[in-house]
Amino acid sequence: MVHTVSPTTISPALARRIALAAQGFGARPTTTVGIRQLTALVNRLELLQIDSVNVFERSHYMPAFSRLGPYDKAQLDRLTTGREARFTEYWAHEASFLPIDVWPLFRWRMQQNRDRSARTVDNWSGANQPMLEWLLAELAANGPMRASEIEHDANKRSGPWWGWSDVKTGLEVLFRWGDVVSAGRIRFERVYALPEQVFSAVLLDRDITEADAHRELVRRSARAHGIGTVKDFADYFRLKSAPTLVAVRELAETGELIPVEVPSWGPRGTPGAAWLHRDARLPRTMDAQAVLSPFDPVVWERARTLRLYDFHYRIEIYTPEPKRIFGYYSLPILLGDTVVGRVDLKNDRQAGALRVQAAWAELSAPADAAGRLAHVLREAAAWQGLGEIVVAPRGNLASALAFELR
């Protein structure tokens, strides 16, 4: 039974600061960023969403730059690939890097994926069981392999299923079932392996009930949010509302989650119910200064982004060009404790230039937004090894930004 506690009121401004502090902002290191800082950050965030778009930089590299500043991307690669890897991959929020100890918490999801395949009429896996068995045998015989390497072997054989698309499809089916896992990536291509080729026997022997797994995932989600609603906590790991609510109530019973109210978080601007993690920092100030990946946890749940920052955000890479408003790959601009605009960036590697295709400020943006964004973009260009920043005259912040960058 949940203890009845009168909700504490948290102001919207404090809620923003709590959320950003929980996400690792406000504690930028003064020393060179290395393995220790990167490990601590990913453990704090619990995951890094992976996306193939590489217009400016691949998404999983961006959160560390936004929070810690410039760093050597090879250090993060070391943490996701090879014998020193501390992170693995699975479908968490979307495809994500996550701490290895989180992987067993998704066994229930792996089983659901397997059961769904078995129930579905004309399912690919049911029609291609020999292919799946052959893939497992290939990995057992040869060790971790990329799809392209297995495809090369497949073309030496005969059979109705052989071909790259079938190899990749089969590996992804097995990956979702947990029968194969990631052994890192080579040139962004996933390396597939049997679980015992990558994980320890201790990890593989962990037996976690679905209810316990949900409670632990919600605990981690709440810690990464600092403050949020049940829907917020569910979205982080793509959980359903009902088991998330059960887990929230259990965590409230133990005192790990504290019921609070936030003015304007409810329907039509009324106070809204939320939960505060007991370990959340309550900063008096927050002076963040960053551009964010479109797949950063700060902005990936659009309703939460609107509620927290009064910022309506939609990535436009899937929008036909004539209908785009802000640009193909617009990155939210975080200044202070809120999101104040967006900047459409392109890494022109051939020309050695960072191209600002458009820059837009919200009406609430501070007067020094252009100057502060200029500093972030200089850091970004240096981090990417680019010698020039070119600003196109598009957007209400472009002119001021170009002036600051002269």
N, C-alpha and C positions, 0 to 999 in steps of 0.2 A: 504494500500500500504506500502511495506517495505521500510524504509529509506535506501538509498545507502550509505554504509560506507566502506571505504577502509579497507581490512582485515589487522589485526595486525598479525605479525609473532610470533608464539610461538615455541621455540626450542623443539625438542623431549624430551630432559632431563627435561625441565620445565613442559611439558605436563605430564610426568610421575609423577612428584612431585605434580602437581595440582590434578591429578586423585587419588593419594594415600591420599592426605590431605582430599579430599572430602569424601573418604571412611573411615575417622576416624583414619588414621595412623599419627604418629608424635605428638600425644597429650595423651600419656599414663599417667594415673593418678598415683600420688605418694601415695595416700591413699587406703584403702581397697575398692575394687569394690563392690558396692551394687546396690540396686534398681534404684537409681537416675542415676548412670552411665550407667546401662544396658538400661534403658528407653531411655536415650538420644541417645545412640548408635543405637538402632533399629529405632528410629525416624529419625536418620540421614540416615541410610541405606535404610529405607522404607520397607524392608522385610528381612526375613531369610529363605532361601530355606530349605525345609524339605526333608530328604532322609532316607531310612530305613537301609542303610548299617551301621554297628556298629563295624567295624574291629578295628578302633582306638577310634573314638568318633562320635556320631551322628552329622550330618552336621550342624544342627542349633545351636549347642553349640559352634562350632569352631570360627565363626567370632569374638565373644566377647573375646575369649582367644587370638586370633591373634592380636587384637587391644588394649585390656585392660590388658592382663595378667591373671594370675590365679584368679578365682572367684568361688563362690558357685553356682553350677548349679541349686540348689533348688530355688534360687532367680529368675532365669530366668523362671523356671517353674511357680512360683507365678504370673508372668506377662502374662502367656499364659493360665492359668487354674483358675477357681473359681471366686468368687465375686470381687477379686482385679484385675482380668485380664485387661490388657490394650491393648493386641494384640489378634487378631483372626486369622483364616485361610481362604485362598481361593487360587484358581489357578491364581497366579499373574505371576511370571516368570515361575516357575513350582508350585507344591504345596508349599505354603509358609505361615509362620507367618507374619502378617503385622499389623500396627496400625489399631485400630478399625475404625477410621474415613476414612480409605481408602476403606473399604468394599463397601459402596454405590457407589464408583466410578466404580465398576465393574458390576453394574446392566445391562448395555447394553450387557456385555458378557454373563451374566446369561440368558438374553432374547434370545440372539443368540443361546445359547446352547439349550434352550427350542424349538425355531423355527426349529433348525436343526433336533432335535428329531422328530418333527411333520412332517417334509418333507421326512424323510428317510423311505423307504419302509421296512417293517418287522422290524421296530425299536423295541428294547426290551421294552422301556417304553410304547409304544402303545399296546403291547401285554400283558402287566402286570399292567394295570391301577389299578385293584383291590388291587394288592400288594402295590402300591404307596399310595393309600388311606388308607390302613391298617397301613402302617408305620407312616403316619402323625397322625392317630388316636392314635396309641401306644404312640407317643411322647407327644401328647396333654394330654393323660390320666396319664402318668407316669412321665413326665418330662424328662430331658436329660438322654440318655442311650447310651451305647456302642453297636456296632453291635452284639457282642457275647451275650449280655443280651437280645436283641430283638430276636436273633436266638433261645435262650433258650425258650422264649415264643412261637415262631413259631412252634417249635417241638411239642408243646402241642396241636396244631391244625392240621387240615387236609386241603389239597388243593394242586394243582399241582405246586405252586410256592414256597412252604415252603422249607427252607434249608438255610444254612449259605451263600452260594454264591449268592443266590437271594436276601437275606436280605441286604448283603453288596452292591450288585449291585444297588439295589433300593435306598439305602441311598446315594450312590455316585451320582446317577442321580439327586436326590433331592438337594444334596449339590451343584452340578454344576448349577442347576436352581436357587439356592438361596432360595428354599422352606425350607431347613433345613440349619443350620449353625453349626460351631464347638463350643462346650462348654468346650474346653480343651482336654487333653489327660490323660489317666491312663495307666501306663506302656506302653506308646507310642501308645496305641489304642485310636483312636479319639472317643470323646463323641459327639453324635449328639443331636441337640435340634431344636425346632422351633425358628425362629428369635426373636419373642416377649419374649421368655424365657431367652434370653441372652442380647439383645440389647435394648437400651432406645427407647421410642416412638419418641424422637427428631431425633435420628439417622435413624430410620425406615421411618420417614416422609420426609427425605431429598429427594427432587426431582431434579435430575441433568440430563441435556440433554447429549446425547452421545458426542456431540462436546465439551461441557464444561468438561466432564469427561476426554476426551482425552487430552485436554489442561492441566488439572491439573495433570494427570499422567505424561505427558511429562515434565512439570515443575519439578515435584518431581524426575523424572529420571535424568534430566539435573543437578539438584542440587547434586544428589548422584554421578554423574559422574565427576562433575567439568568441564570437557572438553570432547567433543565427537562429533561423526558424527550423522546424522539423524538415520542411521541404529543402532548405539549404543543406542541411546535414545529409539528407538522402541523396541529393544530386551529386555530391562530391565523388562518391563511388558508385553512382547509378543504382542506388537501392530503392526498393519500393517503400511507399509511405507507411504501410501497416507495420512491418517489422522494425522500421526506423522509429516509429512512435513508441513501440514496446521498449526498444533499447533506450530511448531518451528517458522514459519513465523510470527504468531501472537505474540509469545513471543519476537521475535526480534523487532517487531513494538513497543512494550512497553519498550524495552531496557533491558529486563530480560536476553536475550541471545545476545551475541556479536559475530559477524562473525570473525573468525580468520583463519590463515593458519598454518599448521605444516609441515615443510620439511620432506620428505620421507613418508608421510601418503597417498600420492596419488598413482596412478598406476605406477608400475615399479620405485618406489623411487622418484617420483615427489612430489612437494608440494601438500598437500591435504586440502580441505575445511573442517572446523570444527566449532563448536560453543562453546563459553566459557560462563559459567554461571556468571552473574555479581557479585554474592556473593562468588565466588570461591576464596580460598586462593592461593597465588602464592609464595610458600615457596622457600627460597634460598637454603635450604638443606632439606634432608629427610633421617633419619637414622632409618628406620624400621628394625625390626628383628623378624621374625615370620615364622611359617609354616602355610599354607593355606589349608582350605578344598577344595576338587575338585569342590565344588559347591559354592565357595566364589565369590561374584560379581567381584572381581579383575581379576579372571581367567575364569569365566564361559562362556564368549563369546570368543571363541578361536581365531577368526580373530582379535579382539581388543587386546587380550593378545599378539599375534604375532606382531601386529603393535606397541604397546606401549613398550613391554619388549623384543622383538626379542626372544620370547620363544614359541616354538611349544609344545603344551600340549595336551595330550589325556589320559583320565583315562582308565586303562586297566582291570577293573573288568569284562568287557564284552568281553575281548579278550581271546581266548583259551590260556592256560598256555604256550604251546610251542612257541607261537607267542609274548608273552609279552617281552618287552625290559626293562622297568624300574621297574616293580613290580605291584602287584595286586591293592594296594591302595596307590599310590605314591602321596605325598602332595608337592605342589610347595614350594620352599624355597625363602622367600622374605628377602633380605638384602639390606640396604641402600634404593635406589629408584628403584630397579629392581629385577626381579626374576632370581635367579642364579643357580637353580638346583632343585632336587626333592628327597624326602626321603620316602621310603615305610615303613609305621609304622603299628604295630599290638599291641593292648593292650591285653596281656596275663593275663587276670584277675585271672585265677586259680593259675598261678605261681607267680603273683605279679610282673611281669616284663614288661617293654616296649621293644618290639623287633623291632630293625631296620633291616628289611629284605633286604634292599638295600639302598645305598646313592650315588647319582650322582651329579656331578657339571658340569655346562656349562663351555665352554672354557674361557668365560669372567668372571668367578667367581673370587672374590678377594682372595688373599693369606690367609686371616684369616677366610675363609668361614667355615672350620671345627670347629674352636674354637667358633665362634659365634653360629653355629648350635648346638654345644654341650650345650651351655648355654640355648638355647631354649628347647632342649630335656630334660634337667634337670628340667626346670620349668614344662614341659608337664608331666613328670613322677610324680612329686610332686602333680600337679593338679589332676591327675588321681589316686593318692594314691598308686603308684607303687614304690617299693623299689629298683629296679634294672633296668639298661639299658643294653641290650645285642645287640651287633652289629654283623651281619653276614658279611662275607667277600665278599660282592657283590657290585660292583659299584666303580667308580673311586674316590669316596670320602670316601669310607668305612674305609680304612686303617687309614687315617688321623683322621677321626672322632673317631675311636676306641681308638687311641692314646690320643686324647683330653679328652675322657671320663674315662681314667684310673684313 
